[in-house]
Structures are given as C-alpha cells and as structure tokens.
Amino acid sequence: MASADVTAELRCSICMEIYRDPVTLPCGHNFCRGCITQAWDHQEDLQEYKCPECQKIYLRRPELVRNTTLHNICETFHATETDQEQTGVFCNYCVFPVPATKSCLQCETSLCDHHLRKHGRSGGHTLLPPTTDLGKRKCSVHKKILEYYCTKDASCVCVSCYVIGGHVGHMMMSLDEASEEKKKKLRNYLQTLMTETEEAQKRVQSLEELRRKAQEKADGEKERVAALFRDLRRRLEELEKRVLSDITRRVQCYDDIIRQLEIKKEELSRKMRYIEELCNMTDPLTVLQESDTGDLCDTEDRHDEQFHDGEDLDVAGISHTLHTGLAEIMSGVTGGISGQPADILLDVATASNELHISDDRKTASWSHIWQNRPETRERFQYWPQGLSSQRLSSGRHYWEVDVGGSEIWRVGMCYPSIDRRGEQSLIGDNNKSWCLYRRCNQYSVIHDRKAIRLPDGIPSDRVRIYLDYEAGQISFYALCDPIRHLHTFTATFTEPLHAVLGVHEGCITV
C-alpha cells in the first residue's frame, strides 16, 4: 500500500485529520474520541445515536472503546510529522513515513535506524547525514564520488578527474582540509561582519538618540511657531479692527461738521429774518429801542477751524496708525521674542503696605499712605515690591512694563520661596531673583547681589522681560526702535517663577 493510501486510512471522517485518541464503535468504524463525543453532544435527537460513517442507529449511547493498535500507529505518525518538519527526509524502505537516519551515497537511498543495521552489512558504502541531494555529491562527468578539492579551479573533483581528467597535475586537497580552510576564512570574515554590525548598531543607536532629540526640538518648535502665528493673527485682527474703526471715525467727522453747519445755518437764517423785520419798521423809535443789534450786523467772516479739518479724508493719519501697529507686531518677531505674551496681574496679597495696586492689578505706585494690609507670610514687609499672581513653570513667555512714571524701580522674576522680610528680600539681592534696576537714569542687572552696570541712555520708557524656562534664560529688552537686548541671565530653574516689581517713587504699569 502506498504511503498516501495509508495516510488516508488514518484520518478521522469527521475532522479529516490523523486520529487523536481513536475509539471504535460496535459497527467497527473509528473516530477521534473528541469528534464523536462532540457530534453526539450537539445532536437534536437525544433518543438515538447514529454512526456518522454507516448511519447505524443505537438506541443507547455506545461505550467508546480505545483502539489501542490504531492509537499507537497514529502516535508514531504524529511523531514522524514533527521529524518531517525538521529534516524532510524519510526512509526509502519503510511502508510508513519514518525519518531517515543516514543516506547512502553509493545506493542513493535514505535509511532509518532499522534498515541501516541491515545496510551496514554492505562494506565500502559512504554514509552521510540525511539528504535528498545525493546526485550533487558525484562527479557529473565520471559519476564517481567527489573526494578532492582542486585549488587551481576551486572545484570538487573525483579520483578520475584527478588521475586522467582535466585536473591532472593540479594542486589537490582533501575535502576536509579544504572545508576547514574555507571555514577559517569564513570565520575571519564573520568576525569582520560582526564588528561592522556592532559599529552599525552603535551608529544606529546614536542616530536614533539624535533623532529623538531633534524630534523633541521639532515638536517644541512646531508648537512655538504655531503659537507665534496664533498671536500674530490675533494681533493683526485687533489692528484691523482698530484701523477700520479709525477710518469709520474719521468719516463720521463729516457728519459732525455738517450737523454743526446746519445749526449755524439755522441761526443765520433767524438773524436774517429779525433784521429784515427791523428794516421794514416805519417807526424810528421802535427801531432804535430794540436790543443792541451790533452782533446781528457783524458781517466779519470769522474762520472756524473745525469747519475745515474735514476737508479730506486723513489718509496719512490712517496709514500712520496702520504702519505703527504693524511695526509693533513685527517687533515681537524680529526682537527675538518668540514666546507667549503672559497676562501678568499683580497679587495684592504679596504687595507691601508702601505699594498701592490699581483696581485692574496692572499698576504699582509708591504710596506715602500706609495701606494697612494684614501682615502675612506672603506679604513683603521691608521693601515696596510685589509678585504676580501667575507662576510660570514651562515654555517661553514675555511681559512688558511701562516705567516712564518712575525714576527708581526694579522689575524681573523670582522664585515663590523668596524671603519676604528683611533687607535680603530686595529683588536681585538674593539668589532667588533676577532683575533690571534703574536709579538716577543708571541701569543695572542684578542677581545674588552681583550687579552688572549697563550703558547709560536707554531711549525707552518700556522694557520687556522674556523667559525661556527650559533653556534657563531670563532676558531684558528695551522697546526702542530697533529693540535693544540689554542682558540675559542663564540658570537652571528649580522652582516656578513669578513676575516681580518694586517701585521707590512714582508708578510703573504692566
């Protein structure tokens, strides 16, 4: 019986697979125990049981008896299936597919252990690991076993090739020697490849790290650019509304002038009628006794400036408003300020009693009148200064201060843990604050009591404070044209930061 026919006999008619735990019914047919059990468990009529093969009916559920012989055959077959997946070579003499142990080069057959013992009685045969490519191990010309390696032609040859064939006189090596020599070269090449692979892997890891950092920066830059354009769009929309409102207001001036002229016209008409009535009177006494008419007879052409201001639309003024607004917007871009504008509100709970805070919490003024605020841990006690209610712990931000109302002031940023009492609480005179300082038209930047004098003559009453938290930078700018960079502090921030300002006379406004 052929192997395929045997395999067909070992298949369950229900699952069509090789039997698993085969059982035999009284009618003699075999099934997997699980298959027949499942078939009977799911049938609708539980009063009778049929054989799926011959349809014989059993009124009582038959006892399932294991077919031991068939079970052993199937287990062997399952084992050979696994071996087949590993080698794919079977004994040429076995009825069932049994894995081969060796292949005979002379016989060009493969044998299992059982048939190998019988084959072993034949002397002079060359046995190899199981293979299906036995023909490749013989010379294609002389049909003899390949036994030597020709170093000149780099090919395997048989004895006849060596003695009488085309390789006479060539340098020969045994196959084992040639194989070992090639293996040695291959090992050296393998070592070279392993070294190159390790170097490539290190390079890949290095590039992946660089890519990760570049991606992080790219993500940050994308967000920064998106925020910048959101701010630009917002500012442009505000400028558009302002310019359009200015145009509308200037056109409405005509309506005001026309309205005033209409009023004057009515007044002139009334005076003209009154004068005409006087002129038509025949009684001289009545004419003379009327109220003083000098103002009625005043024909001097008095020029009223307001009647001539609206002679034409002030395009130059509108253009000035537009270009000034655009310049202010662009100053935020070209001046190195690429963060979000921070909406700074002063925290009254931190302001000293010598500092007056406006209702909108934007202006701080030095006050001669004691503010009588309760003494708390948050409030500055010694110096007229205060913090913002906002704290910044990430990203890029900037805020601006109009300092034109004071000659002595300090503005900057500080940690919330800054001391609130004593001389050491002054902004810049400790290691928890960074500030720009002005006194008597002299400018300095101060941190941890270390002051750096700046050039005199900063032509601006507005300053900008810029924070890049991740980069550890606090920068100060004078908002002149062009914007002037004054100084940048660099640090590793360990706490969130508050805007902080102090005023020793006058007022300053965020």
C-alpha positions in Angstrom: 0.0 0.0 0.0 1.4 3.4 -0.9 2.2 6.0 1.8 -0.6 8.3 0.6 -3.2 5.5 0.9 -2.0 4.6 4.4 -2.3 8.2 5.4 -5.9 8.3 4.2 -6.8 5.3 6.3 -5.5 7.1 9.4 -7.8 10.1 9.0 -11.0 10.6 11.1 -14.0 11.0 8.8 -15.4 13.8 11.0 -12.3 16.2 11.3 -10.4 14.8 8.4 -7.2 14.8 10.5 -4.9 12.0 11.7 -6.8 10.2 14.6 -6.3 11.7 18.1 -7.2 9.1 20.8 -9.1 6.8 18.3 -12.2 4.9 19.6 -14.2 2.1 17.9 -18.0 1.8 17.7 -19.8 -1.6 17.8 -20.2 -1.3 14.0 -16.4 -1.3 13.6 -15.9 2.3 12.5 -13.2 4.5 14.2 -13.3 8.2 15.2 -11.4 10.6 17.3 -12.9 10.4 20.8 -13.4 14.2 20.9 -15.0 14.3 17.5 -17.7 11.6 18.1 -18.4 12.9 21.6 -18.9 16.4 20.3 -21.1 15.1 17.4 -23.4 13.3 19.8 -23.5 16.1 22.4 -24.8 18.6 19.8 -27.4 16.4 18.0 -31.0 17.4 18.4 -32.5 14.0 19.0 -31.0 12.5 22.2 -33.1 9.3 22.0 -30.9 7.6 19.4 -27.2 7.8 18.3 -26.0 7.3 14.8 -22.7 6.2 13.4 -21.5 9.1 11.2 -19.9 6.6 8.8 -22.6 3.9 8.2 -25.6 5.7 9.8 -26.3 2.7 12.1 -28.7 3.7 14.9 -28.1 2.9 18.6 -30.9 3.4 21.0 -28.4 3.7 23.9 -25.3 5.7 23.7 -22.5 3.2 22.9 -19.5 2.9 25.2 -16.4 4.3 23.5 -13.5 1.8 23.5 -10.0 3.0 22.6 -8.5 1.2 19.5 -5.0 0.6 21.0 -3.3 -0.6 17.8 -4.7 2.3 15.8 -3.7 4.7 18.6 -0.1 3.6 18.6 0.2 3.8 14.8 -1.3 7.3 14.9 1.1 8.5 17.7 4.0 7.2 15.6 2.7 9.0 12.6 2.3 12.3 14.6 5.9 11.9 15.7 7.1 11.4 12.2 5.2 14.5 11.1 7.3 16.5 13.5 10.5 15.0 12.3 9.4 15.6 8.7 9.1 19.3 9.5 12.7 19.2 10.9 14.5 17.1 8.1 12.0 16.3 5.4 13.9 13.1 4.6 12.3 9.6 5.1 13.4 6.0 4.9 13.0 4.7 1.3 12.3 1.2 2.6 9.6 1.8 5.3 5.9 1.5 4.4 5.0 4.3 6.8 7.0 7.6 6.6 9.8 7.1 9.1 12.5 9.7 9.4 15.8 8.7 7.8 19.0 8.5 10.0 21.5 8.3 7.2 21.8 8.5 3.4 24.0 6.1 1.4 25.9 7.9 -1.3 26.5 4.7 -3.4 23.0 3.4 -3.2 21.5 6.9 -3.4 18.9 6.0 -0.7 18.0 7.1 2.8 17.6 4.7 5.7 16.0 4.6 9.1 17.8 3.0 12.1 16.2 -0.4 11.4 17.2 -0.6 7.7 20.5 1.0 8.4 21.5 -2.0 10.5 20.8 -4.3 7.6 22.6 -2.0 5.2 25.6 -1.9 7.4 26.5 -5.4 6.3 27.4 -4.0 2.9 31.0 -2.8 3.0 32.6 0.2 1.3 29.5 2.4 1.3 29.7 6.1 2.2 27.0 7.2 4.7 26.0 10.8 5.1 23.5 12.8 7.2 20.0 12.5 5.7 19.8 14.4 2.4 17.8 14.5 -0.8 20.7 15.9 -2.9 22.8 12.8 -3.3 23.3 13.4 -7.0 25.2 16.6 -6.2 27.9 14.6 -4.4 29.0 12.7 -7.5 31.1 13.9 -10.5 28.9 14.9 -13.4 31.4 13.5 -15.9 32.6 10.2 -14.3 29.7 9.6 -12.0 32.1 8.9 -9.1 32.1 10.3 -5.6 33.7 13.7 -5.2 36.7 13.2 -2.9 39.1 16.0 -3.7 39.2 19.8 -4.0 41.2 21.4 -6.9 42.7 24.6 -5.5 43.5 25.9 -9.0 40.0 25.6 -10.4 38.3 25.9 -7.0 36.0 22.9 -7.6 35.4 19.5 -6.1 36.6 16.5 -8.2 36.6 12.7 -8.2 39.6 10.4 -8.5 39.2 10.1 -12.3 39.3 13.8 -12.7 42.5 13.9 -10.6 44.2 11.0 -12.4 43.1 11.1 -16.0 40.7 14.1 -16.3 41.1 17.8 -16.8 42.6 18.4 -13.4 45.8 16.3 -13.9 48.8 18.0 -12.2 46.7 20.5 -10.2 47.2 21.0 -6.5 44.7 18.9 -4.6 43.4 19.0 -1.1 41.1 16.6 0.7 37.6 17.8 1.1 38.0 18.0 4.9 41.2 20.1 4.6 39.6 22.4 2.0 36.5 22.7 4.1 38.4 23.6 7.2 40.5 26.2 5.3 37.3 27.8 3.9 35.7 27.7 7.3 38.7 29.5 8.7 38.3 32.3 6.1 34.6 32.4 6.7 35.1 32.8 10.5 37.5 35.7 9.9 35.0 37.3 7.5 32.2 36.6 10.1 34.3 38.3 12.7 34.7 41.3 10.4 31.0 41.4 9.7 30.2 41.2 13.4 32.5 44.1 14.1 30.9 46.1 11.3 27.4 45.1 12.6 28.3 46.3 16.1 29.6 49.6 14.8 26.5 50.0 12.6 24.3 49.2 15.6 26.1 51.8 17.7 25.7 54.3 14.9 22.0 53.5 14.6 21.6 54.0 18.4 23.5 57.3 18.2 21.4 58.4 15.3 18.2 57.3 17.0 19.1 59.4 20.1 19.9 62.4 17.8 16.6 61.8 16.0 14.7 61.7 19.3 16.3 64.9 20.5 15.7 66.5 17.1 12.1 65.3 17.2 11.6 66.8 20.7 13.1 70.1 19.5 11.0 69.9 16.3 7.8 69.4 18.3 8.7 72.3 20.6 9.5 74.5 17.5 6.2 73.5 15.8 4.3 74.5 18.9 6.3 77.7 19.2 5.7 78.6 15.6 2.0 77.7 15.9 1.7 79.9 19.0 3.6 82.7 17.3 1.3 82.7 14.3 -1.8 82.4 16.6 -0.5 85.5 18.3 0.2 87.3 15.0 -3.3 86.5 13.7 -4.8 87.8 17.0 -2.8 91.0 16.8 -3.5 91.5 13.1 -7.2 91.1 13.7 -7.0 93.6 16.6 -5.1 96.0 14.3 -7.6 95.5 11.5 -10.4 96.4 13.8 -8.6 99.4 15.2 -7.7 100.8 11.7 -11.2 100.2 10.3 -12.7 101.9 13.4 -10.3 104.8 12.8 -11.4 105.1 9.2 -15.1 105.0 10.3 -14.5 107.6 13.0 -12.7 109.9 10.5 -15.6 109.6 8.0 -18.1 110.3 10.9 -16.3 113.7 11.4 -18.0 114.9 8.3 -21.4 114.2 9.8 -20.5 116.2 12.9 -19.3 119.1 10.8 -22.4 119.0 8.6 -24.6 118.9 11.7 -22.8 122.0 13.2 -23.0 123.9 9.9 -26.7 123.1 9.7 -27.2 124.6 13.2 -25.2 127.7 12.2 -27.2 128.0 9.0 -30.5 128.0 11.0 -29.0 130.6 13.4 -28.0 132.8 10.5 -31.5 132.5 8.9 -33.1 133.5 12.2 -30.9 136.6 12.4 -31.6 137.5 8.8 -35.4 137.4 9.4 -35.1 139.5 12.5 -33.0 142.1 10.7 -35.5 142.2 7.8 -38.3 142.8 10.3 -36.4 145.8 11.8 -35.7 147.1 8.3 -39.4 147.0 7.4 -40.5 149.1 10.5 -41.6 152.7 9.9 -41.4 153.9 13.4 -37.8 155.0 14.1 -38.3 155.0 17.8 -39.1 151.3 17.7 -36.1 150.5 15.6 -33.8 152.4 17.9 -35.3 151.0 21.1 -34.7 147.3 20.1 -31.9 145.5 21.8 -28.3 146.1 20.7 -28.1 144.8 17.2 -24.4 145.2 16.7 -23.8 141.4 16.9 -26.6 141.0 14.3 -24.9 143.3 11.9 -21.4 141.8 12.4 -20.6 140.6 8.9 -17.0 139.7 9.6 -16.1 136.3 8.1 -14.9 134.5 11.3 -13.0 131.4 10.4 -13.8 128.4 12.5 -11.1 125.8 12.3 -13.4 122.9 13.0 -15.2 123.5 9.7 -12.1 122.9 7.7 -10.5 120.0 9.5 -12.6 117.5 7.5 -11.9 118.9 4.1 -10.5 115.5 3.0 -10.0 112.0 4.5 -6.8 111.9 6.5 -5.2 109.0 4.7 -1.8 109.9 6.1 -3.1 109.5 9.6 -4.8 106.2 8.8 -1.5 105.0 7.2 0.4 106.0 10.3 -1.9 104.1 12.6 -1.6 101.0 10.3 2.2 101.1 10.0 2.8 101.8 13.6 0.6 98.8 14.6 2.4 96.6 12.1 5.8 97.8 13.4 4.7 96.9 17.0 3.7 93.4 15.8 6.9 92.8 13.9 9.0 94.0 16.8 7.8 91.0 18.7 9.0 88.7 15.9 12.3 90.4 14.9 13.2 91.3 18.5 13.9 87.7 19.4 10.6 87.3 21.3 9.1 84.0 20.3 7.0 83.1 23.3 3.5 83.6 24.6 2.6 87.0 26.0 2.0 86.5 29.7 -1.1 88.2 31.1 0.5 89.5 34.3 -1.7 90.6 37.2 -0.2 91.8 40.4 -1.0 89.9 43.6 -2.2 92.3 46.3 -1.7 89.6 48.9 2.1 89.9 48.3 2.4 93.7 47.9 4.0 95.7 50.8 2.0 98.4 52.6 4.0 101.1 50.8 2.8 99.8 47.4 -0.5 100.8 46.0 -2.0 98.4 43.5 -4.6 99.7 41.0 -8.0 98.1 40.6 -7.1 96.4 37.4 -3.9 95.0 39.1 -1.7 96.4 36.4 -0.2 99.5 38.0 2.0 99.7 41.1 2.7 103.0 42.8 4.8 104.0 45.7 2.5 105.5 48.3 3.0 107.9 51.2 -0.1 106.5 52.8 0.2 103.3 54.7 -2.1 100.7 53.0 -2.9 98.9 56.3 -3.0 95.5 54.8 -2.8 92.5 57.2 0.7 91.2 57.9 1.0 87.7 56.4 3.8 85.3 55.4 3.2 86.1 51.7 3.5 89.9 52.0 6.8 91.8 51.5 7.5 93.7 54.8 10.7 95.7 54.1 10.6 96.9 50.5 7.8 98.3 48.3 7.5 95.4 45.9 5.1 92.6 45.0 4.7 89.4 42.9 2.4 88.4 40.1 -0.5 86.1 40.8 0.6 83.9 37.9 3.5 81.4 38.1 5.4 80.1 35.1 7.0 76.7 35.1 7.5 75.8 31.5 7.6 77.3 28.0 8.6 80.7 26.6 6.8 83.8 27.9 7.3 87.6 27.9 5.7 90.6 29.6 6.2 94.3 29.3 6.3 97.2 31.7 5.9 101.0 31.2 8.4 102.5 33.5 8.0 106.1 32.4 6.3 107.1 35.6 9.2 106.4 37.9 12.9 107.1 38.2 13.7 104.3 40.7 12.3 100.8 40.1 13.2 97.1 39.8 11.5 94.6 37.5 12.3 90.9 37.0 11.4 87.4 38.1 11.8 85.4 41.3 11.0 82.1 42.9 8.0 81.9 45.2 10.3 80.9 48.0 12.0 84.4 48.0 12.3 85.9 51.5 9.5 88.4 52.3 11.2 90.1 55.3 14.5 92.0 55.8 17.0 93.7 53.6 17.8 90.4 51.8 14.3 90.3 50.3 15.1 93.1 47.9 14.7 92.0 44.3 18.1 91.0 42.9 19.8 91.0 46.3 19.4 87.2 46.7 19.9 84.0 44.7 16.2 83.6 44.1 15.5 86.7 42.0 16.8 88.3 38.8 16.1 92.0 38.0 16.6 95.1 35.8 17.3 98.2 38.0 17.1 101.9 37.3 18.2 104.7 39.6 19.1 108.3 38.5 19.0 107.2 34.9 21.6 104.5 35.5 20.7 100.9 34.6 22.0 97.6 36.0 21.0 94.0 36.1 21.3 92.2 39.4 21.3 88.6 40.7 22.5 87.4 44.1 23.8 90.9 44.9 26.0 90.8 41.9 25.3 93.9 39.7 26.3 94.5 36.1 26.2 98.1 35.0 24.6 98.7 31.6 25.3 101.6 29.2 23.5 104.8 30.0 20.9 106.5 27.8 18.4 103.7 27.1 15.9 105.6 24.9 12.8 103.9 26.0 10.2 104.0 28.8 9.1 100.4 28.1 11.0 97.3 28.9 10.3 93.7 28.1 11.1 90.6 30.3 11.5 87.4 28.4 11.5 83.9 30.0 12.6 80.6 28.3 12.1 78.2 31.2 13.5 75.0 29.6 16.6 76.9 28.4 17.1 78.5 31.8 17.1 82.1 30.4 15.7 85.4 31.6 16.3 88.3 29.2 15.7 92.0 29.3 14.9 94.3 26.3 14.4 98.0 25.8 11.5 98.5 23.5 13.1 101.2 21.4 13.5 101.2 17.6 15.1 98.8 16.9 14.5 96.7 20.0 17.7 96.6 22.1 18.8 93.5 24.0 20.1 94.5 27.4 21.1 91.3 29.2 20.3 87.6 29.6 20.7 85.6 32.8 21.3 81.9 32.5 20.4 79.5 35.3 18.9 76.0 36.0 15.5 76.8 37.4 14.4 74.7 40.3 11.1 76.3 41.0 8.3 78.1 39.2 8.8 81.8 38.5 6.7 84.9 39.3 7.0 88.3 37.7 8.1 90.7 40.4 8.4 94.5 40.5 9.4 97.2 43.0 8.8 101.0 42.9 10.6 103.5 45.1 8.8 106.6 43.7 6.1 107.3 41.1 4.5 104.3 39.4 5.1 101.7 36.8 2.5 99.8 34.7 2.4 96.2 33.4 
